[in-house]
Amino acid sequence: MAKTLNHQDVAPVIEPALARKLLSQMMLIRRFEEKAAEAYALGKIGGFLHLSIGEEAVAAGAISVLRPDDYAISTYREHGHCLAKGSDPKRVMAELYGRRDGLSKGKGGSMHLFDKTHGFLGGHAIVGAHLPLAAGVGFAIKYRGEDRVIVCFFGDGAVPQGEFHEALNIASLWKLPVIFICENNRYAMGTALERALAETEIYKLGRSYRMPCEPVDGMDVLAVRDVVARAVERARADGTPSLLEARTYRFRGHSMRDPAAAVYRTKEEVERERLRDPIVLFRARALESGALTESDVADLEKSVNDTVDEAVAFADGSPEPPEEWLLTDIYKKD
Amino acid sequence: MAVMTYREALNQALREELRRDERVFVIGEEVGLYDGAYKVTQGLLKEFGAKRIVDTPIAESGFTGVGIGAAMVGLRPVVEMMTFNFALVALDQIVNAAAKLSYMSGGQFNVPIVIRGPGGPAHQLAAQHSQSMEVYFYHVPGLKVVRPSTPADAKGLLKSAIRDDNPVVFIESETLYGIKGEVPDDPDFTIPLGQAVVRREGRDVTVIAYTGMLYRALEAAEALEKEGISVEIVDPRTLRPMDVPTIIGSVRKTHRVVVAEAGAGFAGMGSEISAFITEQAFDDLDAPVERVTGANAPMPYAKNLERAKTPSKEKIMAAVRRVCYANGS
């Protein structure tokens, strides 16, 4: 029987530099969030803290094909996207700590990371509401005749919202260079996909809006890279938007207030999904293909751990924002 | 100076700002091909083309979000709400995104957007198309809220709103589109946001009113003049930021105040104005501040009920007499 070629069968030639970049980025996100969880448990971080542990391949893979002048916009589960876009982990952690050296001066917190110098446009915590904003950024890119693109990350929970449909319709109608990336982790908070969506194959909704759409294994960083690279190419060429569905899984609860995540999914399911850990899988591939050696990986791990330790120390040492800042930044002064 | 309608003044403001700044564009339902549901954008598509005069599908939240996203990266959208009632569909975008992005980002992103369209009570349009919408917006830190009452103000304030670096909710008056007035031709003519104006000088009582209520107040003042009561009228023009000093100055002069508003009253503009007058000028008052407000009901369709819903000249006159302790009241 003829064997069909699929991704795994193609001899995995991975550039060492790329392997190093992708692996270290995913490890950075993982380590950063593990440390954030610890800080949360210690009461250093307050409010809501939503971790993307398990979903790192989507952020790292998608953003790795962007140019520095491209934009990214995201939800309240956005630490990974912000870090992958190039933000300084020290300033991201300081923002989580609510300190003056945070990206948003401590006024935004975990859910509202913004970094203008790196084209990271937030950090939005009303589900689905940032999709029209992404279309607006696409509109501005087209208006100015630029060849930039914007990637817009959102969860499966945004799909039943009206703004998902409004944004896809407008982006397709006007050919706006937006890459909509649904991080389908199968649960909108505690509501399983099939309890929320009449069409659970989310990528297919792109067809209703006549835009290119495809699903991708969101645990395979190289596969994410490939599908996003194609979408970016289309968007740069003539503004064609895409809907991509990255099938992923969050290993932790919805937020730190959902530590067990046990009401709506089984322990067996979580254990099974953990076998798809994107970092474990990619590390194995990188080693197997010879792109990285065990000692390369150990070095990367050490460097990532140091970076995160520095970020934590920096955040801890950063002062609280002064009280006068309560009333600044509400309006831009002329 | 040219005499033109309020509608034409708005059109001229848009035209001048579109000519002045390439970053300005107009987006909304029927703004282009149809020339605007209320013809405020008449002729703009012809002059500026479809790139800058953008017809949208009916998706208020979607196209308001498009405006906000475009503003985040430096364009200056003017979003038209066909009527301001529809802005409620986009309320989350306006309140949670436009108003807060600057603050949430620690000042990294500002949102230079104008959201404009007609509002206020209209003629027999019933509950969903005829109401005072400003109340839903002026509570929100991060927004500016404008309600222009004359053709010159419509032009000068809209130009300032478009040049402002912050989100401005600009609610025109549906019933005033046809009124005429003198409007400066100078393309550099603007009226700063946050400045009230004394529409009529008087000695005995201050009436604070804008848009339709301003005209009822002016009629009331003429009639009261014959009764020997001299009414001063202050038009706030911008509701947020409110020009408190001009209002307090007038109160210190007349010592009596009536606030007239078309909205339903409870927690309305009059409540706020009355509160800051009490806080800042209590000792200057010779009578409690009176509010004349719309009835506490949705807008009815029937002509007679509609008349009863919105404050009349007579109701304003009665309130003025009460604060002046005139006619035995």
Interface residues (C-beta under 8 A of the other chain):
Chain A: Y71 I73 G102 L103 S104 K105 G106 K107 G108 H112 F114 D115 K116 L121 G122 G123 H124 I126 A129 H130 L131 P132 L133 A134 A135 G136 V137 G138 F139 A140 I141 Y143 G162 E163 E166 A167 N169 I170 L173 T328 D329 I330 Y331 K332 D334
Chain B: F25 K51 T56 P57 A59 S61 G62 F63 T64 G65 V66 G67 I68 G69 A70 A71 M72 V73 G74 L75 D92 Q93 N96 A97 L101 S102 Y103 M104 S105 G106 G107 Q108 F109 N110 P141 G142 K144 D164 D165 N166
